[in-house]
């Protein structure tokens, strides 16, 4: 990997971490475990449509790891990682069939996969399936948040390619 | 079909509608008075809220604590030393939606109403 590419990836990771940290200060709308805007995903969605699968994965893994450290909440790492990985895998597949004018659609489906992934992690770790009761609320919020971050990412992709 | 953008938009719409409907069903589902307090997959207490006196008790997990309060036939997590405090902010247990503390692996939920019918 050349220095220019490495620098771009590092910059994007730093940017994602800044967005993540700023979002930590925002109050949550509803007391649902795992519910959040996920603004840092703007970077992930942008990367999915601008970089290779491996490079996007690097940005995401480093962001999730360092993000948990910054948040001081290593206990949530398993949930974030499970959700993040499923979301990433899904979006990397979807980018083959969803074009650059519908990035927001890819982002919604990514958010939904993230919610499913984190719920599965919670079921395994908590050893109870009752936490699935939060999934419908996460799906609704995921659709809304995913659409918003996806539109933001779409804007970035179209402007950056000019 | 999967190359059609409209197909994926429809998928999103279906997921959103299903999530909404599922949420409403959960919020309006009836429940009994029996509540279970589970930590790390093990049921610690099975309580009948209609008979419980007002009291508080502490559940510990790896040195971290959740203070559970029972008052006027309702139950909630009063205090917690987890980082996110989602369990405290959930408030009183009202519907078939459990109070969950992910870091401390604590779940407070209404027991299955079907079981109540059989037991009662």
Interface residues (C-beta under 8 A of the other chain):
Chain A: X28 X31 X32 X33 X34 X71 X72 X73 X75 X76 X79 X94 X97 X98 X99 X101 X102 X105 X106 X108 X109 X112 X122 X125 X126 X127 X128 X130 X131 X133 X134 X135 X136 X137 X138 X139 X140 X142 X143 X147
Chain B: X2 X3 X5 X8 X9 X11 X12 X15 X16 X18 X19 X20 X21 X22 X23 X26 X38 X40 X41 X82 X83 X84 X86 X89 X90 X91 X96 X97 X98 X100 X102 X103 X105 X107 X109
